[in-house]
Amino acid sequence: MRALAYTDYEALRSGAEVIEADASGDKVLLLPDGNFIKLFRRKRLISSAVLFPYAKRFAENASQLRRRGIPAPHVLHTWRVPEIKRDLVHYEPLPGKTLRQLIGQPEHFNDLTLLERFGEFVALLHSKGIYFRSVHLGNVVITPDNQIGLIDIADLRTFRHTLPKNMCLRNFQHMRRYKRDVAWLLQQDGRVFFESYVKHSGHEWNGANLAEGLRSAAQG
């Protein structure tokens, strides 16, 4: 990953809108041309991010997803900016709307076909060996050509084979963090989502047990 001089970084981000920031500084910038910069800081001196920076992970994950037929952002560059101790990824966004944006509209919240498609999509990820810890409805995009893709993909791992059952179950547990997401997933007691997942999964499952597990976790 090449170094980028601070003056060049300043020129690149000129006119950008800050989309996300925290006490440590900017995290996501929207550039005037519609592309994005995502910045990563190393939180510990001894970290896997030293050998495999998050910006590089983002770029590699985008390539892995595309090779496996999953739409993802298109990475333009990755850089390190030593003066501000940040790594950054410069990318074209995946066009479309997130599932969270869509279900904010009543007609989509009650769209059971969309819920079935998401169940099938999660099963597809698992069958393709994709473990995305941050799989929530804000990171899943319906593209203009009606495909389902992923964004914010630094926190993702890929494996050569179908995920084992324990990893699939752990992935479902990550979905419980957002109450509105869970309310959408558990429509009709979760049967629609989980029956679609079970139908397309590479494992044998009991859909009712999966739904009950997510419901109990969400209420706990």
C-alpha positions as CSV (number, residue, x, y, z in Angstrom):
1,M,0.0,0.0,0.0
2,R,1.6,3.3,-1.1
3,A,2.1,6.4,1.0
4,L,0.2,9.5,0.1
5,A,1.5,12.9,1.0
6,Y,-0.7,14.9,3.3
7,T,-0.9,17.7,0.7
8,D,-2.1,15.3,-1.9
9,Y,-4.6,13.9,0.6
10,E,-5.9,17.4,1.2
11,A,-6.3,18.0,-2.5
12,L,-8.1,14.7,-2.9
13,R,-10.6,15.5,-0.2
14,S,-11.1,19.1,-1.2
15,G,-14.9,19.9,-1.1
16,A,-15.8,16.6,0.5
17,E,-18.8,16.1,2.8
18,V,-18.1,14.4,6.1
19,I,-20.5,11.5,6.3
20,E,-19.2,9.9,9.4
21,A,-16.7,11.0,12.1
22,D,-15.8,10.4,15.7
23,A,-13.7,12.0,18.4
24,S,-10.6,10.8,16.6
25,G,-11.5,12.5,13.3
26,D,-13.1,11.8,9.9
27,K,-14.1,8.2,9.1
28,V,-16.1,8.5,5.8
29,L,-16.0,11.3,3.2
30,L,-18.2,11.8,0.2
31,L,-16.2,13.4,-2.6
32,P,-17.7,15.9,-5.0
33,D,-17.5,13.3,-7.8
34,G,-19.7,10.9,-5.9
35,N,-16.9,8.6,-4.8
36,F,-16.0,7.9,-1.2
37,I,-12.9,7.8,1.1
38,K,-13.1,5.6,4.1
39,L,-10.3,6.2,6.7
40,F,-9.0,3.7,9.2
41,R,-6.8,4.3,12.2
42,R,-4.8,1.7,14.0
43,K,-6.2,1.4,17.5
44,R,-3.4,-0.6,19.1
45,L,0.4,-0.7,18.5
46,I,0.3,-4.4,18.3
47,S,-2.5,-5.4,15.9
48,S,-3.2,-7.6,12.9
49,A,-3.9,-4.2,11.2
50,V,-0.1,-3.7,11.1
51,L,0.4,-6.6,8.7
52,F,-2.9,-6.5,7.0
53,P,-4.4,-2.9,7.1
54,Y,-8.1,-2.5,7.1
55,A,-8.0,-0.5,3.9
56,K,-6.2,-3.4,2.2
57,R,-8.8,-5.8,3.7
58,F,-11.6,-3.7,2.3
59,A,-10.0,-3.8,-1.2
60,E,-9.3,-7.6,-1.0
61,N,-12.8,-8.3,0.2
62,A,-14.3,-6.3,-2.6
63,S,-12.4,-8.4,-5.1
64,Q,-13.3,-11.7,-3.3
65,L,-17.0,-10.8,-3.4
66,R,-17.0,-9.9,-7.1
67,R,-15.2,-13.1,-7.9
68,R,-18.0,-15.0,-6.1
69,G,-20.7,-13.1,-7.9
70,I,-21.7,-10.7,-5.1
71,P,-21.9,-7.0,-6.0
72,A,-19.6,-4.8,-4.0
73,P,-18.0,-1.3,-4.2
74,H,-15.3,-0.8,-6.8
75,V,-12.0,0.1,-5.1
76,L,-9.9,2.8,-6.9
77,H,-6.9,3.1,-4.6
78,T,-5.6,2.3,-1.2
79,W,-3.1,4.6,0.6
80,R,-1.4,5.3,3.8
81,V,-1.2,8.9,5.0
82,P,1.7,9.0,7.5
83,E,1.1,12.5,8.7
84,I,-2.3,11.8,10.1
85,K,-1.6,8.1,10.9
86,R,-4.5,6.9,8.7
87,D,-5.0,4.3,6.0
88,L,-7.6,5.0,3.5
89,V,-9.5,3.3,0.7
90,H,-10.9,5.4,-2.2
91,Y,-13.8,3.7,-3.9
92,E,-16.8,4.0,-6.1
93,P,-20.0,3.2,-4.1
94,L,-22.3,0.4,-4.9
95,P,-25.4,2.1,-6.4
96,G,-28.8,1.4,-4.9
97,K,-30.6,1.6,-1.6
98,T,-29.9,-0.3,1.5
99,L,-32.5,-2.7,2.9
100,R,-32.8,-0.5,5.9
101,Q,-33.7,2.4,3.7
102,L,-36.3,0.4,1.8
103,I,-38.0,-1.1,4.9
104,G,-38.4,2.5,6.2
105,Q,-41.2,2.7,3.7
106,P,-44.4,0.8,4.7
107,E,-44.9,-0.8,1.3
108,H,-41.4,-2.4,1.5
109,F,-41.6,-3.3,5.2
110,N,-44.5,-5.6,4.4
111,D,-43.0,-7.0,1.2
112,L,-42.6,-10.7,2.0
113,T,-41.0,-11.3,-1.4
114,L,-38.1,-9.0,-0.3
115,L,-37.8,-10.9,2.9
116,E,-37.6,-14.2,1.1
117,R,-34.9,-12.8,-1.2
118,F,-32.9,-11.7,1.8
119,G,-33.2,-15.2,3.3
120,E,-31.9,-16.7,0.1
121,F,-29.1,-14.1,-0.1
122,V,-27.8,-14.9,3.4
123,A,-27.9,-18.6,2.5
124,L,-25.9,-17.8,-0.6
125,L,-23.3,-15.9,1.4
126,H,-22.9,-18.8,3.7
127,S,-22.8,-21.4,0.9
128,K,-20.0,-19.4,-0.8
129,G,-18.0,-19.3,2.4
130,I,-18.6,-15.6,3.1
131,Y,-18.7,-14.6,6.8
132,F,-19.7,-11.0,7.2
133,R,-19.8,-10.1,10.9
134,S,-21.5,-6.7,10.1
135,V,-24.3,-8.3,8.1
136,H,-27.2,-5.9,9.0
137,L,-29.7,-4.2,6.8
138,G,-27.7,-1.0,6.6
139,N,-24.9,-2.9,4.8
140,V,-27.1,-4.8,2.3
141,V,-27.9,-3.0,-1.0
142,I,-30.5,-3.6,-3.6
143,T,-28.9,-2.3,-6.8
144,P,-30.7,-0.6,-9.7
145,D,-30.7,-3.9,-11.7
146,N,-32.3,-5.6,-8.7
147,Q,-29.3,-7.5,-7.4
148,I,-28.3,-7.8,-3.8
149,G,-24.8,-6.6,-2.8
150,L,-22.8,-5.7,0.3
151,I,-21.1,-2.5,1.4
152,D,-18.8,-1.5,4.4
153,I,-17.0,-4.7,3.9
154,A,-13.7,-4.4,5.9
155,D,-15.2,-6.7,8.5
156,L,-15.6,-9.8,6.3
157,R,-13.8,-13.1,5.9
158,T,-14.0,-15.6,3.1
159,F,-13.4,-19.3,3.1
160,R,-13.0,-21.9,0.4
161,H,-16.0,-24.0,1.5
162,T,-19.5,-23.5,2.9
163,L,-19.5,-22.0,6.4
164,P,-19.9,-24.6,9.2
165,K,-23.2,-24.5,11.1
166,N,-21.6,-22.8,14.2
167,M,-20.4,-19.8,12.1
168,C,-23.8,-19.5,10.4
169,L,-25.5,-19.4,13.8
170,R,-23.0,-16.8,15.0
171,N,-23.8,-14.7,12.0
172,F,-27.5,-14.7,12.8
173,Q,-26.7,-13.5,16.3
174,H,-25.0,-10.4,14.9
175,M,-28.3,-9.4,13.3
176,R,-30.0,-9.0,16.7
177,R,-28.3,-5.7,17.5
178,Y,-30.9,-3.6,15.6
179,K,-34.4,-3.9,16.8
180,R,-36.1,-2.7,13.6
181,D,-34.0,-5.2,11.6
182,V,-35.2,-8.0,13.9
183,A,-38.8,-6.9,13.7
184,W,-38.6,-7.1,9.9
185,L,-36.9,-10.5,10.0
186,L,-39.3,-12.0,12.5
187,Q,-42.5,-11.1,10.6
188,Q,-44.9,-14.1,10.7
189,D,-42.8,-15.5,13.5
190,G,-39.7,-15.5,11.3
191,R,-41.1,-18.2,9.0
192,V,-40.7,-16.3,5.8
193,F,-37.1,-15.4,6.3
194,F,-35.9,-18.6,7.8
195,E,-37.8,-21.0,5.5
196,S,-36.2,-19.2,2.6
197,Y,-32.8,-19.5,4.2
198,V,-33.3,-23.2,5.0
199,K,-34.5,-23.9,1.4
200,H,-31.3,-22.4,-0.1
201,S,-28.8,-23.4,2.6
202,G,-26.1,-26.0,2.2
203,H,-27.0,-27.5,5.6
204,E,-30.1,-29.2,7.1
205,W,-31.9,-26.8,9.5
206,N,-35.1,-26.5,11.5
207,G,-36.5,-23.1,10.5
208,A,-38.7,-22.8,13.5
209,N,-35.7,-23.3,15.8
210,L,-33.6,-20.7,14.0
211,A,-36.4,-18.2,14.3
212,E,-36.9,-18.9,18.0
213,G,-33.1,-18.6,18.6
214,L,-33.1,-15.1,17.0
215,R,-36.3,-14.1,18.9
216,S,-34.9,-15.2,22.2
217,A,-31.6,-13.4,21.6
218,A,-33.4,-10.2,20.6
219,Q,-35.4,-10.3,23.8
220,G,-32.5,-11.2,26.1
